[in-house]
Amino acid sequence: MYIADVRDLRYWSAHGEMPEEALREILIAWEPWLKVAHEDGLSLPDPSAFGALPAPARKAAPITVDAA
């Protein structure tokens, strides 16, 4: 079992039997998560791991995939 976690976005994680499956599940949840965040008036934080990169490179929050 693998867990994918978007470190900068609280409560956003997914799991899968393989790393690719966990990552795919994170990507599937992207639009619904953004919709709820928008409806709740939340904004995306600046990505902590990519803070020194130019803005176009920081559009995606860092994602980790670890064995559970």
Buried (B, 14 or more C-beta within 10 A) or exposed (E): EBBBBBBBBEEBBBBBEEBEBBBBBBEEBEEEBEEEBEEEEEEEEEBEEBEEEEEEEBEEBBBEBEEE
